[in-house]
Amino acid sequence: MIILLLWSFHMNLYKFFNKLTILIFFITFLLVSSSHTENNNKFNQLGINEATNVLIEYASMSCVHCANFHNNELPKIKLNLIDNGKLRFIYKDFPLDRPAMFASMVAHCFSDDQYFEVLSALYRNQKKWVSASENSGNFYNAIFDILKIHGITLDKIIECVDDKSNVNKKKWDSILASRLEGQNMGVNSTPSFFLNGKKIEEPMNYELLIKLIK
């Protein structure tokens, strides 16, 4: 009788811990998945998810008109529309040439919270690194001079554009996937903008956006 009671107690305890283990695993999975999704969805975005308007830009880092938008229009848009919750901005890579691809790779090597700071720095100093891009050594040094204030080393920059490594291959593929996504949506030049799912054919600026948003 005692043996049967002990056996029953043992089996019930086993079932309890088995269920507890499954529950802990499930909760952990949800937390990790949620965190991963949040990071993936937000590193290239400005603004809150609840914003009533969404502006998507497909841009090439070497594109002069993209630089003009980021240097002159985006700061006004951020101050007056993004920061007050009216607009969410999503940046998507659409590299038109190898220097743009390399610059995008470097930007993706930084932490999520530095991403837009790095984009801004590269667009502000676009002429400097684009003009140096014919020689890889000069290109790396130009990028380093621009971004060293953000805590990156020259060796790290060289490593960032080495598409032979597994980690970098994922970044490389992600950028190419972003370009393919844009092509499928009818993007054939940069910058291209979509406001609330509709492609904007006019040159994007703050004044136009004020007229178009809900």
C-alpha positions, 0 to 999 in steps of 0.5 A, spaced: 500 500 500 505 504 501 509 502 495 503 504 491 502 511 494 509 512 493 508 510 486 502 515 485 505 521 488 512 520 484 508 520 478 503 526 480 510 529 481 513 527 475 507 530 471 507 536 475 514 538 473 513 536 466 507 540 465 511 546 469 517 545 464 513 545 458 509 552 461 516 555 462 519 553 455 512 556 452 513 563 456 520 563 454 519 562 447 513 567 447 518 572 450 524 571 446 519 571 439 516 578 442 523 581 443 526 578 436 520 581 432 520 588 436 527 589 434 526 586 427 520 591 426 523 597 429 530 598 428 529 601 421 523 605 424 521 612 427 515 613 431 509 609 434 506 603 432 499 607 433 501 613 428 495 614 423 500 615 418 505 610 415 511 613 410 515 608 407 522 610 404 526 606 399 533 609 398 540 608 396 545 610 400 549 613 394 543 617 392 544 624 392 536 626 392 536 621 398 541 625 401 537 631 400 531 628 403 534 626 409 539 632 410 533 637 409 526 634 410 526 628 415 528 633 420 522 637 419 518 631 418 521 628 425 520 634 429 513 636 427 509 629 425 513 623 427 515 626 434 507 628 436 505 621 434 502 623 427 506 619 423 511 613 423 517 613 418 520 606 415 526 606 412 528 600 407 534 599 403 534 599 395 542 600 394 543 602 386 550 600 386 556 597 390 558 603 394 551 604 397 550 596 398 557 597 402 554 603 406 548 599 408 552 594 410 556 598 415 549 601 418 547 594 419 553 593 423 551 598 429 546 597 434 538 598 433 538 605 437 544 607 433 541 606 426 538 612 424 544 616 427 549 612 422 544 613 416 544 621 418 552 621 418 553 617 412 548 622 408 551 628 411 557 626 408 555 622 402 560 626 397 566 624 402 565 616 402 562 616 395 568 619 392 573 615 395 569 608 393 573 607 387 579 605 392 577 600 397 582 602 402 580 610 401 573 608 402 574 604 409 578 610 411 573 615 409 567 611 412 571 610 419 573 618 419 565 619 419 563 614 424 569 613 429 565 618 433 560 613 434 565 608 437 566 603 431 573 601 429 577 601 422 577 593 422 570 593 424 568 597 418 572 592 414 569 586 417 562 589 416 562 589 409 566 582 408 560 578 405 563 572 406 562 571 413 555 567 415 553 573 419 554 578 414 551 574 409 544 574 413 545 582 413 547 582 405 541 577 404 536 582 408 538 588 404 537 585 397 531 582 400 529 589 401 531 591 394 527 586 391 521 587 395 521 594 393 522 592 385 515 588 386 512 594 389 514 598 383 520 602 385 525 603 380 528 609 382 530 612 389 528 615 393 521 612 392 515 613 398 509 610 400 504 613 404 499 609 407 500 604 402 500 608 396 506 610 392 507 618 392 509 620 385 511 627 386 518 629 390 517 628 397 518 634 402 515 636 408 510 641 405 507 635 401 507 631 406 502 636 410 497 636 405 497 628 404 497 626 411 490 624 414 
